[in-house]
């Protein structure tokens, strides 16, 4: 009954230097470092407890609102281009868009936030640290509440089937996995060890209309606003 929680934060850095033409003309070569952040946090539940998902989204909305305004507030620094790009609503929509399985016409989970190409500044560094610091407060209460709930063999099998979707996304669509496996010396074990230890697939698995499994699938095919 405990949902899968995924989150990461990362920084990319690229160092540039002056062109060969400028160096030939006698100028000292100059270097410049460009840096940007990426990351996010999202839930993949197997059974829906709406209050858990709403609480999860609310924590990240509160974090996002403390750094990025949802409105074109005139008090915002006009040079702060991130203020209107990385709002909660936009990062929530980007999360829904990214964690999607086209072959299944369904989303992987109930979303959260997802961001990429965020310019590295003191403000965005503080935000990224905030994302990391929200990991346990956003997920641990759900674990403590749902972990004691007993489950049936049928519910366990459903969890394993949904874990299969999780691995499908990672291997077929995730940009980070593709990037990691495209290297000259790919870290195959590093990629595969992140997969759930037990997974199942079943040909043409039938879902009973009106069941809790059916309710989950309706949400995964048509994401909703949780706040």
Secondary structure, DSSP 8 states (H G I E B T S, - for coil): ---EEEEEEEEEEEEEE--HHHHHTT----EEEEEEEEEEEEEE-SS--HHHHHHHHHHHHHHHHTTS-SS--TTS-TT-THHHHS-HHHHHHHHHHHSEETTTTEESSSEEEEEEEEE--HHHHHHHHHHHHTHHHHHHHHHHHHTT----HHHHHHHHHHHHHHHHHHHHT-HHHHHHHTSTT--HHHHHTTS-SS----TT----TTSHHHHHHHHHHS-----
